[in-house]
Amino acid sequence: MHLTRLALTDFRSYTEADVPLKPGVTIFSGPNGEGKTNLVEAVGYAATMASHRAAQDAPLIRKGADQAIIRAAISTGVHDALVEIELNAGRANRVRLNRTPLTRPRDVLGVLRTVLFAPEDLALVKGDPGERRRFLDDLLVAMAPRYAAVRADYDRVVKQRTALLKSAGPKGGPKGNRQSREAVTATLDVWDAHLARAGAELLVAREHLVNSLRPHVERSYTAVAGGDRGPAAIAYRRSFGSPVDNFAATHGERVRAAARALREALLEVRASELDRGVCLAGPHRDELELSVRDLPARGYASHGESWSMALALRLASFDLLRAGREDPVLILDDVFAELDEGRRDRLAALVAAAEQVLVTAAVPDDIPRLLAGVHFKVSAGTLTEVPGAP
């Protein structure tokens, strides 16, 4: 899989941009703030319907414009596709696939698949558990787009159930609150069933994913770190009970077992939930545990080890996504400036054979020679191809 063209209208700093792309390596270089990352951010958005830098869409629309448009032309060798995304200020976004409007924008997921390496990836190791849960869920959706709906359903149930818990009021509060608490308790069984059903599907998918990722992460960490700074390991920890490691069971059996376990856990924590007004059990409180040298990576790993683990997670994602299918597009957004020379060279050797690699860098010399390719200089939103590049 590779992009053949990226066209932008009023996206971030670009009034207009139209970039032809080929398989192999394409480099975008230039000083910080000139628009390099905006280009690859648009590619990532076309693949995931989300930005790796902004939680909301509003910052993606150029100041003074009412909408931004991303057009991405994709070739898989078997068929071509055109993804068009219209980001609208104050209105719903619109998506077209091969010129045909999509009723549900998320139906475009899976048409373009990317793996993005960025400085923000350090948060996968050093950040809060939510960063690692988001990593797993994003990868699930990239591998099987139907999990976008599973994820959305679970988030909706958690939000509604949390609102119900908050409405109960504190124990021992005014009479009105006590009555509200009794009414809430009477309806929690129904919401517990919704949460268990939606949560079990997401939970089992995450556990299976971590089990599949584990050997790839261990191997990639050794390759990036240089072989003398391991071992690295990952594990999925539920917020309740113990994980079920019976991966020989069918998917349906594991989902039903997880749903039962989650229902039981919700009953156990119900009093605390009513007191605190929050959901205390479920995939939204689970953790992807990362360790280096048998110690928790968060808090114990050095800066270099943390970067090696973050890179290993992305490389493992790439390995899973390409297994039995075409390569996803690899994006290296200003990553080499964060790495020492050894890690730069080892990362370059690991990704150089990918079908398409998009690289941004403020200093071209930071990019290992192994990743030579088509080179564009970016200045004030203008792209100029550097002569002499292959």
C-alpha positions in Angstrom: 0.0 0.0 0.0 1.2 3.5 -0.8 -0.1 7.0 -1.3 0.1 8.4 -4.8 -1.1 11.9 -4.0 -1.9 14.1 -1.1 -3.9 17.3 -1.6 -4.9 19.7 1.1 -7.2 22.8 1.1 -7.2 25.1 4.2 -5.7 22.4 6.4 -3.5 23.8 9.2 -1.0 26.2 7.5 -1.8 25.2 3.9 -4.2 27.2 1.8 -3.5 24.7 -1.0 -1.0 21.8 -1.3 -0.8 19.0 -3.9 2.0 16.5 -3.3 2.7 13.6 -5.7 4.1 10.6 -3.9 5.8 7.3 -4.9 6.7 4.1 -3.2 10.0 4.2 -1.3 11.2 7.1 1.0 9.9 10.6 0.8 11.6 13.2 3.0 10.1 16.6 4.1 12.7 18.9 5.6 12.7 22.4 6.8 12.8 24.5 10.0 10.3 23.9 12.7 7.0 25.6 12.2 7.1 25.6 8.4 4.4 22.9 7.9 6.3 19.5 7.7 4.3 17.8 10.4 1.0 19.2 9.0 1.5 17.1 5.9 1.9 13.8 7.7 -0.8 14.7 10.2 -3.2 14.9 7.2 -2.1 11.5 6.1 -2.7 10.1 9.5 -6.1 11.7 9.7 -7.1 10.2 6.4 -6.2 6.8 7.9 -7.7 7.1 11.4 -10.1 10.0 11.3 -8.1 11.6 14.2 -5.0 13.7 14.7 -2.0 12.6 16.7 -1.5 16.2 17.8 -5.0 17.6 18.5 -7.9 16.1 20.4 -10.4 18.2 18.5 -10.8 19.0 14.8 -11.1 22.7 15.1 -7.3 23.4 15.1 -6.9 21.5 11.8 -8.9 24.1 9.9 -6.8 27.1 8.7 -7.6 30.3 10.6 -10.2 32.2 8.8 -11.5 29.3 6.8 -14.9 27.5 7.4 -13.6 24.1 6.4 -10.5 22.0 5.5 -10.3 19.3 2.9 -8.0 16.3 2.8 -7.7 14.2 -0.3 -5.6 11.1 -0.3 -5.1 8.8 -3.3 -4.1 5.3 -2.4 -2.8 2.3 -4.4 -2.6 -1.2 -3.2 -1.4 -2.8 -6.4 -4.8 -4.5 -6.7 -7.0 -1.5 -6.7 -6.9 2.3 -6.2 -8.9 4.4 -3.8 -9.6 8.1 -3.2 -10.4 9.2 0.3 -11.8 12.8 0.7 -12.5 14.2 4.1 -14.2 17.6 4.7 -13.6 19.0 8.1 -16.4 21.6 9.0 -16.3 24.2 11.7 -19.4 23.8 13.9 -20.9 21.1 11.6 -20.5 17.4 11.0 -17.6 16.3 8.9 -18.2 14.6 5.6 -16.3 11.8 4.0 -16.4 10.4 0.5 -14.8 7.2 -0.8 -14.2 7.1 -4.5 -16.4 10.1 -4.9 -19.3 8.4 -3.1 -20.5 10.0 0.2 -20.4 7.8 3.2 -23.3 7.9 5.7 -21.0 6.9 8.5 -17.5 8.5 8.3 -16.0 5.6 10.2 -16.7 3.3 7.2 -13.6 4.8 5.6 -11.4 3.2 8.3 -9.1 0.5 6.9 -8.9 2.0 3.4 -5.6 3.6 4.2 -3.5 2.1 7.0 -0.6 3.9 8.6 1.9 3.5 11.4 3.1 6.8 12.8 6.2 7.4 14.9 6.3 10.8 16.6 7.9 12.5 19.5 4.6 12.2 21.3 5.2 8.4 21.4 7.3 8.8 24.5 4.0 9.3 26.4 3.2 5.6 25.6 5.9 4.7 28.1 6.0 7.6 30.5 2.4 8.8 30.3 -0.8 7.8 32.0 -2.5 4.5 31.3 -5.0 6.2 29.0 -2.2 6.7 26.5 -1.5 3.0 26.4 -5.2 2.0 26.2 -5.6 4.4 23.3 -2.6 2.8 21.5 -4.2 -0.7 21.8 -7.6 0.6 20.6 -6.2 2.5 17.7 -4.3 -0.6 16.6 -7.4 -2.8 17.0 -9.3 -0.5 14.7 -6.5 -0.4 12.2 -6.5 -4.3 12.1 -10.3 -4.7 12.2 -12.3 -1.5 11.6 -15.4 -3.0 13.2 -13.8 -2.3 16.6 -14.4 1.4 16.0 -18.1 0.7 16.7 -17.3 -1.6 19.7 -15.1 1.2 21.1 -17.7 3.9 20.6 -20.4 1.7 22.1 -18.4 1.1 25.2 -17.4 4.8 25.6 -21.1 5.7 25.3 -22.2 3.2 28.0 -19.4 4.3 30.4 -20.4 8.0 29.9 -24.1 7.3 30.5 -23.5 5.0 33.5 -21.2 7.5 35.1 -23.8 10.2 34.7 -26.3 7.9 36.4 -23.9 7.3 39.3 -23.2 11.0 39.8 -27.0 11.6 40.0 -27.2 9.4 43.1 -25.5 11.9 45.3 -23.3 11.1 48.3 -24.4 8.6 51.0 -25.9 10.3 53.9 -26.7 13.4 51.9 -30.1 15.3 51.9 -33.3 13.3 51.7 -33.7 14.1 48.0 -30.3 12.6 47.3 -31.2 9.4 49.3 -34.3 8.9 47.2 -32.2 9.5 44.0 -29.7 7.0 45.2 -32.4 4.4 45.7 -33.8 5.0 42.2 -30.3 4.8 40.7 -29.6 1.5 42.5 -32.8 0.0 41.1 -31.6 0.7 37.5 -27.9 -0.1 37.8 -28.5 -3.8 37.1 -29.6 -2.8 33.5 -26.6 -0.6 33.0 -24.2 -3.2 34.5 -25.4 -5.6 31.8 -24.8 -3.0 29.1 -21.3 -2.2 30.4 -20.4 -5.9 30.8 -21.6 -6.8 27.3 -19.8 -3.9 25.5 -16.7 -4.1 27.8 -16.2 -7.8 27.4 -15.9 -7.5 23.6 -13.3 -4.8 23.9 -11.4 -6.4 26.8 -11.0 -9.8 25.0 -9.9 -8.1 21.8 -7.2 -6.2 23.7 -6.0 -9.3 25.5 -5.7 -11.2 22.3 -3.9 -8.2 20.7 -1.4 -8.0 23.5 -0.7 -11.7 23.2 -0.1 -11.3 19.5 2.1 -8.2 20.0 4.3 -9.6 22.7 6.9 -11.5 20.6 7.1 -8.6 18.1 7.7 -6.1 20.9 10.4 -8.2 22.5 12.2 -8.7 19.2 11.8 -5.1 18.1 13.1 -3.8 21.4 16.2 -5.9 21.2 16.8 -4.7 17.6 16.4 -1.0 18.4 18.2 -1.0 21.8 21.2 -2.9 20.4 20.7 -6.2 22.1 22.3 -5.4 25.5 19.5 -3.5 27.3 16.7 -6.0 27.6 14.7 -7.9 28.1 11.5 -6.0 27.4 8.0 -7.3 28.1 4.4 -6.3 27.9 1.3 -7.6 29.7 -2.4 -6.7 29.9 -3.7 -6.1 33.4 -7.5 -6.0 34.0 -8.9 -3.5 36.5 -10.8 -6.4 38.1 -10.0 -10.1 38.8 -7.4 -12.0 36.9 -6.9 -12.2 33.1 -8.0 -15.4 31.5 -5.1 -16.8 29.5 -7.1 -19.6 27.8 -6.5 -18.4 24.3 -7.4 -21.9 23.1 -11.1 -21.1 23.9 -13.2 -19.6 21.2 -13.7 -15.9 21.0 -17.3 -16.2 22.0 -16.4 -18.3 25.1 -13.8 -15.8 26.2 -16.3 -12.9 25.7 -19.0 -14.6 27.8 -16.5 -15.4 30.5 -15.2 -11.8 30.6 -18.8 -10.5 30.7 -19.6 -12.7 33.7 -16.4 -11.6 35.5 -17.1 -7.9 34.8 -20.7 -8.2 36.1 -19.4 -9.8 39.3 -16.8 -7.0 39.7 -19.4 -4.3 39.2 -21.5 -5.8 42.0 -18.5 -5.9 44.3 -17.7 -2.2 43.8 -21.2 -0.8 43.6 -21.2 0.8 47.0 -17.9 2.6 46.2 -19.1 3.6 42.8 -22.3 5.2 44.3 -20.2 7.0 46.9 -17.6 8.3 44.3 -19.8 8.7 41.3 -17.5 6.9 38.9 -17.2 3.6 37.1 -14.5 1.6 39.0 -14.3 -1.6 36.9 -14.0 -2.1 33.1 -11.6 -1.8 30.2 -11.5 2.0 30.7 -9.4 1.4 33.8 -7.2 -1.4 32.5 -3.5 -1.1 31.9 -1.0 -2.2 29.3 2.1 -2.9 31.5 5.5 -2.3 30.0 8.7 -3.5 31.6 12.4 -3.3 30.9 14.9 -5.4 32.7 12.0 -6.9 34.8 11.2 -3.4 36.1 8.2 -1.1 35.2 9.2 1.0 32.3 7.3 4.0 33.7 9.5 5.4 36.4 12.5 3.0 36.0 13.5 3.0 32.4 16.1 5.5 31.2 15.4 8.0 28.5 17.0 5.8 25.9 15.3 2.7 27.1 11.9 4.5 27.1 12.5 5.5 23.5 13.5 2.0 22.6 10.2 0.7 24.1 8.1 3.3 22.3 9.7 2.5 19.0 9.3 -1.3 19.7 5.5 -0.8 20.2 5.3 1.0 16.8 7.5 -1.5 15.0 5.4 -4.4 16.5 2.3 -2.6 15.2 3.8 -2.5 11.7 4.7 -6.2 11.8 1.1 -7.2 12.8 -0.5 -4.9 10.3 1.6 -6.2 7.4 1.3 -9.9 8.2 -0.4 -11.5 5.3 -1.3 -8.2 3.8 0.2 -5.2 2.1 2.5 -2.9 4.1 0.9 0.1 5.8 2.4 3.5 5.1 5.2 4.3 7.6 5.4 7.9 9.0 8.5 9.0 10.9 7.6 12.5 12.1 10.7 14.3 13.5 11.7 11.1 15.3 15.4 11.0 14.4 16.2 14.3 16.3 15.1 12.5 19.5 17.4 9.5 19.1 21.1 8.9 19.5 23.1 7.8 16.4 22.9 4.1 17.2 19.2 4.0 17.6 18.8 6.2 14.4 20.7 3.7 12.3 19.0 0.6 13.8 15.6 2.1 13.3 16.4 3.0 9.7 17.6 -0.5 9.0 14.3 -1.9 10.4 12.0 0.3 8.3 14.0 0.9 5.1 12.3 -2.0 3.2 8.8 -0.8 3.9 6.8 -0.1 0.7 6.4 3.6 1.6 8.1 5.7 4.2 7.3 9.4 4.9 10.0 11.2 6.9 10.0 14.7 8.4 13.1 16.3 9.8 14.2 19.9 10.7 17.8 18.9 10.0 18.2 16.5 7.0 21.6 15.3 8.3 19.7 13.6 11.2 18.2 11.1 8.7 20.4 8.1 8.2 21.8 7.7 4.6 19.9 4.4 4.4 16.7 6.3 4.1 17.7 8.4 1.1 14.8 9.2 -1.3 12.7 11.9 -2.9 13.3 15.1 -0.9 11.0 18.1 -0.5 12.0 21.3 1.3 9.1 22.9 3.2 9.1 26.7 3.8 6.0 28.7 4.8 3.7 26.1 3.4 5.5 25.8 0.1 7.1 22.5 -1.1 10.1 22.5 -3.3 11.6 19.3 -4.6 15.4 19.0 -4.1 17.1 18.1 -7.4 19.3 15.0 -7.5 17.2 12.9 -5.2 16.4 9.4 -6.5 
